[in-house]
Amino acid sequence: MARALIVGCGCRGRELGRHLLAEGWQVRGTTRHSDRMEQIAASGLEAAVADPDRPATVLDLVADVTVVAWLLGSADGEPALIEAIHGPRLERLLEKLVDTPVRGFLYEAAGSVPGECLESGGSLVRAASERWRIPVELLDSDPAEPAAWTAEAAAAIGRLLG
């Protein structure tokens, strides 16, 4: 059975997780705040604390994961944090994923994060795909359209395992 790790498992992440569960996946969702784990678990997902600004906390969760969904297109926080999780922290994570069972990476390339951060992150993800042959998908669906966003995210994950 395939397992997905959803990094940034807010409302949209939980909806995607429920969709994947219905398709037979096992799904682990992360949050930076332990007080939000209950919301993830209530959706039927395995909840875990991980901070995308600290890639090692995410890497600790990938030993049995097939696909990572980096759903941080609408992440909030200080501008330096947002730049880091779509820049050097993301790059470090991608570099380390090569030595894990992860066989696909979904990057949310749309949302409320400044466009230059999302473009930078998308470039890093494409470069990692070329350099290390990591199958990737960039999700550019409008997060303001939840049903269409979820359908496209699920389809992208399906293509990753294609």
N, CA and C atoms as a LAMMPS dump frame, in Angstrom:
ITEM: TIMESTEP
0
ITEM: NUMBER OF ATOMS
486
ITEM: BOX BOUNDS ff ff ff
-5.0000000000000000e+02 5.0000000000000000e+02
-5.0000000000000000e+02 5.0000000000000000e+02
-5.0000000000000000e+02 5.0000000000000000e+02
ITEM: ATOMS id mol type element x y z
1 1 1 N 0.844 -1.172 0
2 1 2 C 0 0 0
3 1 3 C 0.895 1.243 0
4 2 1 N 0.566 2.213 -0.824
5 2 2 C 1.347 3.444 -0.919
6 2 3 C 1.031 4.374 0.246
7 3 1 N 2.041 5.145 0.637
8 3 2 C 1.866 6.122 1.713
9 3 3 C 2.294 7.488 1.198
10 4 1 N 1.482 8.48 1.517
11 4 2 C 1.799 9.869 1.179
12 4 3 C 2.118 10.624 2.461
13 5 1 N 3.05 11.555 2.356
14 5 2 C 3.349 12.487 3.435
15 5 3 C 2.934 13.862 2.949
16 6 1 N 1.985 14.465 3.643
17 6 2 C 1.518 15.806 3.296
18 6 3 C 2.169 16.784 4.263
19 7 1 N 3.074 17.591 3.737
20 7 2 C 3.762 18.595 4.543
21 7 3 C 2.977 19.891 4.409
22 8 1 N 2.41 20.315 5.523
23 8 2 C 1.505 21.466 5.511
24 8 3 C 0.085 20.965 5.377
25 9 1 N -0.371 20.208 6.365
26 9 2 C -1.662 19.526 6.276
27 9 3 C -2.763 20.368 6.918
28 10 1 N -3.024 21.53 6.3
29 10 2 C -4.13 22.38 6.718
30 10 3 C -5.42 21.889 6.092
31 11 1 N -6.352 22.778 5.883
32 11 2 C -7.664 22.398 5.346
33 11 3 C -7.56 21.653 4.017
34 12 1 N -6.828 22.226 3.065
35 12 2 C -6.7 21.567 1.754
36 12 3 C -5.924 20.267 1.866
37 13 1 N -4.9 20.258 2.679
38 13 2 C -4.124 19.034 2.862
39 13 3 C -4.955 17.914 3.454
40 14 1 N -5.792 18.256 4.428
41 14 2 C -6.659 17.234 5.022
42 14 3 C -7.671 16.721 4.01
43 15 1 N -8.201 17.615 3.168
44 15 2 C -9.146 17.175 2.138
45 15 3 C -8.45 16.243 1.144
46 16 1 N -7.249 16.608 0.715
47 16 2 C -6.483 15.726 -0.172
48 16 3 C -6.215 14.399 0.525
49 17 1 N -5.848 14.445 1.791
50 17 2 C -5.598 13.219 2.539
51 17 3 C -6.813 12.314 2.58
52 18 1 N -7.993 12.887 2.824
53 18 2 C -9.224 12.08 2.835
54 18 3 C -9.467 11.457 1.462
55 19 1 N -9.209 12.219 0.418
56 19 2 C -9.367 11.698 -0.946
57 19 3 C -8.428 10.513 -1.179
58 20 1 N -7.172 10.663 -0.771
59 20 2 C -6.205 9.576 -0.946
60 20 3 C -6.576 8.356 -0.106
61 21 1 N -7.045 8.589 1.123
62 21 2 C -7.502 7.47 1.961
63 21 3 C -8.588 6.673 1.248
64 22 1 N -9.521 7.378 0.619
65 22 2 C -10.614 6.715 -0.095
66 22 3 C -10.1 5.885 -1.263
67 23 1 N -8.919 6.24 -1.776
68 23 2 C -8.308 5.484 -2.873
69 23 3 C -7.387 4.373 -2.371
70 24 1 N -7.341 4.176 -1.052
71 24 2 C -6.556 3.087 -0.493
72 24 3 C -5.162 3.45 -0.008
73 25 1 N -4.83 4.721 -0.033
74 25 2 C -3.525 5.174 0.446
75 25 3 C -3.5 5.196 1.969
76 26 1 N -2.302 5.148 2.525
77 26 2 C -2.058 5.521 3.906
78 26 3 C -1.521 6.943 3.84
79 27 1 N -1.955 7.801 4.734
80 27 2 C -1.592 9.216 4.637
81 27 3 C -1.135 9.733 6.001
82 28 1 N 0.009 10.388 5.972
83 28 2 C 0.552 11.058 7.155
84 28 3 C 0.545 12.549 6.846
85 29 1 N 0.014 13.348 7.758
86 29 2 C -0.04 14.796 7.568
87 29 3 C 0.745 15.501 8.655
88 30 1 N 1.439 16.57 8.266
89 30 2 C 2.268 17.275 9.241
90 30 3 C 1.722 18.659 9.57
91 31 1 N 2.105 19.093 10.742
92 31 2 C 1.848 20.443 11.208
93 31 3 C 3.06 20.894 12.008
94 32 1 N 3.274 22.204 12.048
95 32 2 C 4.355 22.737 12.877
96 32 3 C 3.94 22.843 14.338
97 33 1 N 2.642 22.755 14.606
98 33 2 C 2.101 23.02 15.939
99 33 3 C 1.386 21.782 16.485
100 34 1 N 1.86 21.265 17.597
101 34 2 C 1.283 20.043 18.155
102 34 3 C -0.202 20.195 18.499
103 35 1 N -0.654 21.404 18.78
104 35 2 C -2.068 21.586 19.109
105 35 3 C -2.98 21.427 17.89
106 36 1 N -2.426 21.303 16.711
107 36 2 C -3.237 21.093 15.492
108 36 3 C -3.267 19.624 15.054
109 37 1 N -2.571 18.782 15.775
110 37 2 C -2.533 17.365 15.401
111 37 3 C -3.909 16.711 15.475
112 38 1 N -4.715 17.147 16.421
113 38 2 C -6.045 16.562 16.587
114 38 3 C -6.903 16.763 15.333
115 39 1 N -6.789 17.93 14.692
116 39 2 C -7.549 18.184 13.463
117 39 3 C -7.14 17.212 12.361
118 40 1 N -5.855 16.946 12.26
119 40 2 C -5.363 16.009 11.246
120 40 3 C -5.874 14.61 11.552
121 41 1 N -5.73 14.185 12.794
122 41 2 C -6.183 12.848 13.185
123 41 3 C -7.69 12.689 12.999
124 42 1 N -8.456 13.738 13.251
125 42 2 C -9.91 13.675 13.082
126 42 3 C -10.302 13.439 11.621
127 43 1 N -9.399 13.743 10.705
128 43 2 C -9.65 13.501 9.279
129 43 3 C -9.29 12.079 8.882
130 44 1 N -8.81 11.283 9.845
131 44 2 C -8.441 9.905 9.553
132 44 3 C -6.989 9.728 9.148
133 45 1 N -6.22 10.821 9.215
134 45 2 C -4.825 10.781 8.809
135 45 3 C -3.932 10.57 10.022
136 46 1 N -2.761 10.026 9.79
137 46 2 C -1.758 9.932 10.845
138 46 3 C -1.136 11.315 10.997
139 47 1 N -1.173 11.862 12.184
140 47 2 C -0.667 13.219 12.424
141 47 3 C 0.762 13.159 12.95
142 48 1 N 1.573 14.131 12.501
143 48 2 C 2.957 14.223 12.952
144 48 3 C 3.37 15.69 12.991
145 49 1 N 4.263 16.006 13.903
146 49 2 C 4.824 17.345 13.971
147 49 3 C 6.108 17.357 13.154
148 50 1 N 6.196 18.313 12.24
149 50 2 C 7.409 18.519 11.444
150 50 3 C 7.426 19.98 11.013
151 51 1 N 8.605 20.532 10.95
152 51 2 C 8.77 21.933 10.587
153 51 3 C 9.507 22.016 9.252
154 52 1 N 8.863 22.517 8.203
155 52 2 C 9.536 22.593 6.904
156 52 3 C 10.769 23.487 6.912
157 53 1 N 10.912 24.315 7.935
158 53 2 C 12.113 25.122 8.072
159 53 3 C 13.266 24.299 8.642
160 54 1 N 12.952 23.101 9.103
161 54 2 C 13.955 22.176 9.626
162 54 3 C 13.802 20.858 8.882
163 55 1 N 14.414 20.731 7.703
164 55 2 C 14.2 19.554 6.851
165 55 3 C 14.406 18.216 7.55
166 56 1 N 15.283 18.142 8.539
167 56 2 C 15.499 16.874 9.234
168 56 3 C 14.219 16.379 9.901
169 57 1 N 13.358 17.287 10.346
170 57 2 C 12.112 16.865 10.982
171 57 3 C 11.161 16.241 9.962
172 58 1 N 11.255 16.671 8.725
173 58 2 C 10.461 16.069 7.65
174 58 3 C 11.095 14.744 7.234
175 59 1 N 12.407 14.737 7.09
176 59 2 C 13.104 13.516 6.679
177 59 3 C 12.9 12.375 7.665
178 60 1 N 12.709 12.694 8.935
179 60 2 C 12.434 11.663 9.94
180 60 3 C 11.152 10.897 9.63
181 61 1 N 10.301 11.435 8.78
182 61 2 C 8.984 10.848 8.517
183 61 3 C 8.876 10.137 7.172
184 62 1 N 9.944 10.029 6.398
185 62 2 C 9.821 9.519 5.034
186 62 3 C 10.278 8.076 4.841
187 63 1 N 10.659 7.384 5.887
188 63 2 C 11.206 6.03 5.731
189 63 3 C 10.247 5.069 5.03
190 64 1 N 8.952 5.301 5.148
191 64 2 C 7.965 4.406 4.536
192 64 3 C 7.03 5.153 3.58
193 65 1 N 7.514 6.258 3.02
194 65 2 C 6.679 7.137 2.204
195 65 3 C 7.021 6.992 0.72
196 66 1 N 5.987 6.982 -0.116
197 66 2 C 6.151 6.896 -1.559
198 66 3 C 6.154 8.277 -2.204
199 67 1 N 5.261 9.154 -1.739
200 67 2 C 5.109 10.484 -2.325
201 67 3 C 5.067 11.53 -1.214
202 68 1 N 5.79 12.631 -1.425
203 68 2 C 5.734 13.78 -0.528
204 68 3 C 4.973 14.895 -1.238
205 69 1 N 3.993 15.465 -0.555
206 69 2 C 3.252 16.629 -1.07
207 69 3 C 3.648 17.837 -0.224
208 70 1 N 4.334 18.794 -0.847
209 70 2 C 4.832 20.013 -0.179
210 70 3 C 3.778 21.082 -0.406
211 71 1 N 2.783 21.144 0.482
212 71 2 C 1.613 22.005 0.295
213 71 3 C 1.774 23.288 1.102
214 72 1 N 2.714 24.109 0.687
215 72 2 C 3.041 25.321 1.427
216 72 3 C 2.859 26.577 0.587
217 73 1 N 2.034 26.489 -0.451
218 73 2 C 1.785 27.631 -1.312
219 73 3 C 1.058 28.769 -0.626
220 74 1 N 0.414 28.474 0.499
221 74 2 C -0.265 29.521 1.27
222 74 3 C 0.228 29.539 2.716
223 75 1 N 1.459 29.092 2.917
224 75 2 C 2.03 29.085 4.27
225 75 3 C 2.116 30.507 4.803
226 76 1 N 1.996 30.617 6.117
227 76 2 C 2.133 31.94 6.716
228 76 3 C 3.365 31.967 7.615
229 77 1 N 3.822 33.156 7.888
230 77 2 C 4.997 33.339 8.732
231 77 3 C 5.803 34.528 8.26
232 78 1 N 6.914 34.736 8.919
233 78 2 C 7.814 35.827 8.559
234 78 3 C 8.303 35.643 7.122
235 79 1 N 8.51 36.733 6.39
236 79 2 C 8.981 36.62 4.999
237 79 3 C 10.252 35.771 4.848
238 80 1 N 11.179 35.875 5.793
239 80 2 C 12.41 35.079 5.704
240 80 3 C 12.108 33.585 5.816
241 81 1 N 11.145 33.219 6.649
242 81 2 C 10.756 31.818 6.776
243 81 3 C 10.135 31.32 5.48
244 82 1 N 9.241 32.098 4.922
245 82 2 C 8.576 31.711 3.674
246 82 3 C 9.609 31.541 2.556
247 83 1 N 10.53 32.473 2.458
248 83 2 C 11.586 32.364 1.452
249 83 3 C 12.415 31.105 1.669
250 84 1 N 12.709 30.78 2.908
251 84 2 C 13.537 29.611 3.21
252 84 3 C 12.839 28.309 2.85
253 85 1 N 11.538 28.185 3.168
254 85 2 C 10.864 26.907 2.901
255 85 3 C 10.527 26.715 1.424
256 86 1 N 10.653 27.771 0.646
257 86 2 C 10.502 27.655 -0.809
258 86 3 C 11.852 27.816 -1.499
259 87 1 N 12.906 27.863 -0.714
260 87 2 C 14.255 28.065 -1.236
261 87 3 C 15.22 27.054 -0.66
262 88 1 N 16.168 27.503 0.183
263 88 2 C 17.228 26.599 0.632
264 88 3 C 16.748 25.402 1.45
265 89 1 N 15.686 25.539 2.247
266 89 2 C 15.206 24.375 3.016
267 89 3 C 14.6 23.337 2.081
268 90 1 N 13.853 23.807 1.101
269 90 2 C 13.285 22.905 0.107
270 90 3 C 14.398 22.216 -0.671
271 91 1 N 15.397 22.969 -1.086
272 91 2 C 16.504 22.391 -1.849
273 91 3 C 17.228 21.313 -1.037
274 92 1 N 17.464 21.593 0.23
275 92 2 C 18.141 20.609 1.094
276 92 3 C 17.302 19.345 1.222
277 93 1 N 15.998 19.504 1.408
278 93 2 C 15.118 18.343 1.515
279 93 3 C 15.175 17.501 0.242
280 94 1 N 15.053 18.16 -0.904
281 94 2 C 15.074 17.429 -2.175
282 94 3 C 16.376 16.66 -2.346
283 95 1 N 17.469 17.277 -1.964
284 95 2 C 18.776 16.619 -2.066
285 95 3 C 18.821 15.356 -1.205
286 96 1 N 18.25 15.416 -0.027
287 96 2 C 18.267 14.278 0.894
288 96 3 C 17.252 13.2 0.512
289 97 1 N 16.197 13.562 -0.211
290 97 2 C 15.184 12.572 -0.594
291 97 3 C 15.734 11.501 -1.524
292 98 1 N 16.824 11.799 -2.197
293 98 2 C 17.428 10.839 -3.117
294 98 3 C 17.737 9.525 -2.407
295 99 1 N 18.111 9.594 -1.151
296 99 2 C 18.505 8.404 -0.395
297 99 3 C 17.378 7.83 0.45
298 100 1 N 16.142 8.044 0.017
299 100 2 C 14.969 7.548 0.743
300 100 3 C 14.086 6.756 -0.214
301 101 1 N 13.039 6.119 0.3
302 101 2 C 12.115 5.397 -0.584
303 101 3 C 11.164 6.309 -1.369
304 102 1 N 11.204 7.615 -1.141
305 102 2 C 10.289 8.539 -1.814
306 102 3 C 10.498 8.46 -3.324
307 103 1 N 9.4 8.296 -4.054
308 103 2 C 9.456 8.14 -5.509
309 103 3 C 8.68 9.196 -6.263
310 104 1 N 8.275 10.25 -5.565
311 104 2 C 7.568 11.337 -6.218
312 104 3 C 7.409 12.513 -5.277
313 105 1 N 7.383 13.727 -5.866
314 105 2 C 7.297 14.952 -5.07
315 105 3 C 6.317 15.895 -5.734
316 106 1 N 5.301 16.306 -4.978
317 106 2 C 4.301 17.264 -5.443
318 106 3 C 4.574 18.601 -4.769
319 107 1 N 4.753 19.636 -5.576
320 107 2 C 5.034 20.979 -5.067
321 107 3 C 3.859 21.891 -5.376
322 108 1 N 3.277 22.496 -4.335
323 108 2 C 2.187 23.444 -4.537
324 108 3 C 2.778 24.769 -4.998
325 109 1 N 2.53 25.102 -6.259
326 109 2 C 3.126 26.282 -6.896
327 109 3 C 2.136 27.431 -7.047
328 110 1 N 1.068 27.405 -6.266
329 110 2 C 0.08 28.486 -6.286
330 110 3 C -0.402 28.708 -4.868
331 111 1 N -0.809 29.935 -4.585
332 111 2 C -1.305 30.252 -3.253
333 111 3 C -1.015 31.693 -2.896
334 112 1 N -1.074 31.995 -1.612
335 112 2 C -0.902 33.366 -1.159
336 112 3 C 0.552 33.762 -0.901
337 113 1 N 1.461 32.815 -0.972
338 113 2 C 2.892 33.113 -0.835
339 113 3 C 3.3 33.983 -2.026
340 114 1 N 4.211 34.933 -1.835
341 114 2 C 4.638 35.771 -2.958
342 114 3 C 5.08 34.934 -4.172
343 115 1 N 4.671 35.408 -5.332
344 115 2 C 4.943 34.686 -6.572
345 115 3 C 6.404 34.358 -6.792
346 116 1 N 7.307 35.274 -6.41
347 116 2 C 8.727 34.995 -6.631
348 116 3 C 9.205 33.816 -5.786
349 117 1 N 8.618 33.628 -4.601
350 117 2 C 8.977 32.462 -3.776
351 117 3 C 8.492 31.175 -4.442
352 118 1 N 7.254 31.198 -4.939
353 118 2 C 6.706 30.019 -5.59
354 118 3 C 7.468 29.692 -6.872
355 119 1 N 7.845 30.71 -7.617
356 119 2 C 8.628 30.481 -8.839
357 119 3 C 9.993 29.898 -8.505
358 120 1 N 10.627 30.422 -7.475
359 120 2 C 11.919 29.913 -7.04
360 120 3 C 11.8 28.454 -6.613
361 121 1 N 10.782 28.151 -5.815
362 121 2 C 10.559 26.775 -5.389
363 121 3 C 10.303 25.851 -6.559
364 122 1 N 9.488 26.304 -7.504
365 122 2 C 9.22 25.495 -8.692
366 122 3 C 10.485 25.213 -9.48
367 123 1 N 11.347 26.214 -9.589
368 123 2 C 12.623 26.023 -10.294
369 123 3 C 13.494 25.004 -9.573
370 124 1 N 13.537 25.068 -8.254
371 124 2 C 14.322 24.1 -7.484
372 124 3 C 13.796 22.681 -7.673
373 125 1 N 12.484 22.539 -7.673
374 125 2 C 11.868 21.223 -7.829
375 125 3 C 12.167 20.657 -9.226
376 126 1 N 12.033 21.494 -10.245
377 126 2 C 12.347 21.027 -11.614
378 126 3 C 13.827 20.663 -11.743
379 127 1 N 14.701 21.461 -11.143
380 127 2 C 16.134 21.174 -11.197
381 127 3 C 16.451 19.856 -10.49
382 128 1 N 15.809 19.601 -9.357
383 128 2 C 16.017 18.338 -8.638
384 128 3 C 15.561 17.164 -9.492
385 129 1 N 14.46 17.344 -10.19
386 129 2 C 13.966 16.285 -11.062
387 129 3 C 14.982 15.96 -12.152
388 130 1 N 15.553 16.983 -12.728
389 130 2 C 16.556 16.766 -13.785
390 130 3 C 17.841 16.172 -13.221
391 131 1 N 18.299 16.704 -12.107
392 131 2 C 19.577 16.279 -11.532
393 131 3 C 19.513 14.871 -10.958
394 132 1 N 18.466 14.584 -10.172
395 132 2 C 18.408 13.321 -9.453
396 132 3 C 17.311 12.39 -9.965
397 133 1 N 16.665 12.771 -11.04
398 133 2 C 15.607 11.941 -11.644
399 133 3 C 14.467 11.648 -10.676
400 134 1 N 14.149 12.621 -9.845
401 134 2 C 13.005 12.519 -8.947
402 134 3 C 11.763 12.91 -9.746
403 135 1 N 10.776 12.033 -9.861
404 135 2 C 9.536 12.44 -10.524
405 135 3 C 8.857 13.545 -9.714
406 136 1 N 8.485 14.625 -10.38
407 136 2 C 7.859 15.76 -9.711
408 136 3 C 6.621 16.209 -10.481
409 137 1 N 5.75 16.858 -9.754
410 137 2 C 4.586 17.537 -10.319
411 137 3 C 4.478 18.879 -9.627
412 138 1 N 4.17 19.915 -10.388
413 138 2 C 3.904 21.237 -9.825
414 138 3 C 2.405 21.472 -9.883
415 139 1 N 1.821 21.743 -8.738
416 139 2 C 0.389 21.953 -8.619
417 139 3 C 0.12 23.454 -8.69
418 140 1 N -0.462 23.897 -9.803
419 140 2 C -0.717 25.324 -9.957
420 140 3 C -2.205 25.655 -9.974
421 141 1 N -3.018 24.727 -9.478
422 141 2 C -4.456 24.981 -9.371
423 141 3 C -4.715 26.061 -8.334
424 142 1 N -5.768 26.826 -8.554
425 142 2 C -6.141 27.913 -7.655
426 142 3 C -6.667 27.34 -6.342
427 143 1 N -5.989 27.61 -5.228
428 143 2 C -6.459 27.084 -3.949
429 143 3 C -7.804 27.661 -3.513
430 144 1 N -8.256 28.729 -4.153
431 144 2 C -9.565 29.297 -3.831
432 144 3 C -10.704 28.451 -4.39
433 145 1 N -10.361 27.48 -5.211
434 145 2 C -11.339 26.539 -5.787
435 145 3 C -11.051 25.153 -5.209
436 146 1 N -11.501 24.871 -3.981
437 146 2 C -11.07 23.656 -3.28
438 146 3 C -11.356 22.345 -3.999
439 147 1 N -12.512 22.204 -4.609
440 147 2 C -12.833 20.936 -5.27
441 147 3 C -11.905 20.697 -6.451
442 148 1 N -11.709 21.718 -7.272
443 148 2 C -10.811 21.583 -8.425
444 148 3 C -9.371 21.381 -7.959
445 149 1 N -8.967 22.089 -6.903
446 149 2 C -7.619 21.954 -6.361
447 149 3 C -7.368 20.515 -5.903
448 150 1 N -8.32 19.956 -5.14
449 150 2 C -8.17 18.592 -4.632
450 150 3 C -8.11 17.59 -5.775
451 151 1 N -8.971 17.751 -6.753
452 151 2 C -8.971 16.829 -7.896
453 151 3 C -7.644 16.886 -8.644
454 152 1 N -7.116 18.076 -8.867
455 152 2 C -5.84 18.205 -9.58
456 152 3 C -4.685 17.672 -8.746
457 153 1 N -4.706 17.92 -7.44
458 153 2 C -3.643 17.405 -6.573
459 153 3 C -3.641 15.878 -6.587
460 154 1 N -4.812 15.273 -6.487
461 154 2 C -4.907 13.809 -6.511
462 154 3 C -4.467 13.257 -7.861
463 155 1 N -4.853 13.925 -8.942
464 155 2 C -4.437 13.483 -10.279
465 155 3 C -2.917 13.588 -10.423
466 156 1 N -2.332 14.656 -9.889
467 156 2 C -0.878 14.83 -9.972
468 156 3 C -0.157 13.721 -9.21
469 157 1 N -0.671 13.36 -8.049
470 157 2 C -0.065 12.266 -7.293
471 157 3 C -0.196 10.958 -8.073
472 158 1 N -1.331 10.745 -8.703
473 158 2 C -1.492 9.573 -9.558
474 158 3 C -0.475 9.527 -10.687
475 159 1 N -0.221 10.676 -11.3
476 159 2 C 0.77 10.733 -12.39
477 159 3 C 2.176 10.436 -11.88
478 160 1 N 2.458 10.834 -10.642
479 160 2 C 3.79 10.581 -10.09
480 160 3 C 4.089 9.089 -10.025
481 161 1 N 3.075 8.298 -9.799
482 161 2 C 3.278 6.848 -9.713
483 161 3 C 3.018 6.158 -11.031
484 162 1 N 2.477 6.932 -11.99
485 162 2 C 2.107 6.572 -13.334
486 162 3 C 2.511 5.318 -13.886
